[in-house]
Amino acid sequence: MHPKALLEACSDLVGLVLKFDHPADAVVSRFFRDHRELGPRERATLAETAYTVLRKKLLFDHLSPSGTGPKQRRMAILGFHGPRDYLKSALTEQERNWLDQCDAVNVKDLLERHQHNLPEWLVGPLKAQLGDEGFWALVASLEQPAALDLRVNALTDKRADVQKELKLAGIPASLTPHSPWGLRIDGKPALTKLDAFARGAIEVQDEGSQLLALLLDAGRGEMVVDFCAGAGGKTLAIGASMRSTGRLYAFDVSAHRLDALKPRLARSKLSNVHPAAIAHERDDRIKRLAGKIDRVLVDAPCSGLGTLRRNPDLKWRQSPQAIQEMTAKQTAILQSAARLLKPGGRLVYATCSVLPEENEAIAQAFTQANRDFEPMDAATLLSDLKVDGAAGLCKGPSSGGEYLRLWPHMHGTDGFFAAVWQRK
């Protein structure tokens, strides 16, 4: 594709994602469907350019006014993913001179906001948790794309065998440091063309998400509920850990999201999963199961701010008001899901958020309001499951390991939180 045409396409896509009226990944996917003539390299350049603009929006907002032409073109130039010589061949002489001046700017001489590229309402809570050094380490990690983690289907395959199979296919994979099911690969190979994918031996799933399923520790023959199953990534991991025995309900209020589970479920060879759309957390299906369930996972709807490496648009699409509304929903969902547990049953509350009000605050309020639920120490549970470095994955107010708390810059995963209780 000619450099000028590719830059023009980048400019168009950047303009669309910066409207923030839909999730960036959906906007990019729609753009590719509308432009099927684009090849894999062009698509990679377009997507990475758009995501770079989202990651560094405040810096680029600061630099772009000194340029010429439409703003979306200036932003696309600043974020262009590709060789500088290739980019410059698409620019006017004035644009090339401007770009050289921008490249010469030392970002460390600018304001903090131009360095961290985060909304101010998010900076305070992150610094309060991580301190200054940890905050900037997180910022550095958020500027990088996330690694691609796979979960090996423990029902059908062994991790070492799949690792060898991927290597033969030209895809080197390393073992994830904590999850016993995980493999980590570089780049974005065409996984759907692999036999391992077609036969259900692998699923794309962040290591942190795998650890949530592991923490539930669902066993053979149990009655288990994945309360907010979505497209079912954790459902499939839980079902495999149950060896396809017992009964695993996958509940969600979105039938559309559950539809995405169906082809994955077929590949997985699991026969114990029962997807069901519910109207709300107080649905009659929930009432009928009250007091009968051994394990419940509540992977609650949340801000998603732990996934900023993958979804950098979220920091611009979320707001303190939206977070406040989310916490009310999280509280209600957790309370309803807890009714499902039989005495001795285990409850896991999880989010992919890094904000205490969606995490520790929800967990502590639930403990105070439900004296028949005993908090469990996540570090101890993971250690008992032979998870390497379990103590370093957890923190908490009492033992130092009450909650699972994962960070991109510390653990190489998305940001995750989990609290665990046992019903007395």
Helices and strands as residue ranges (DSSP letters): H 3-17, H 24-34, H 40-55, H 57-63, G 64-66, H 71-79, H 84-88, H 93-103, G 107-109, H 112-116, H 120-142, E 148-152, H 159-168, E 173-175, E 182-185, G 191-193, H 195-198, E 202-204, H 207-216, E 223-226, H 233-241, E 247-252, H 255-259, H 261-268, E 273-277, H 284-288, E 293-299, G 305-307, H 314-317, H 320-338, E 341-351, G 356-358, H 360-369, E 373-376, H 378-384, G 390-393, E 394-395, E 403-406, H 408-411, E 416-423
